[in-house]
């Protein structure tokens, strides 16, 4: 019985003497760059103002490539306008 009492006393004293871990918490502000949506310029949002070609049947008298000669000119202007607009979008997207 005395051995049990001594053992219990040693365990109780040992547990009371163990170092306790103190946890300190500090809030630290860290500046992180946040992506911000850029608004494109108005001229890039405006509709493309190129004439739209009018396709005709291949059996049409003036048809070449399903377009009249005026339609081919209109298609070339449309393609050039869209290509130019694409270049403008790329230039805007790659600037800071």
Secondary structure, 3 states (H helix, E strand, C coil): CHHHHHHHHHHHHHHHHCCCCCCCCCCCCCCCCCCCCCCCCHHHHCCCCCCCCCECCCCCCCCECCECHHHHHHHHHHHHHHHHHHHHHHHHHHCC
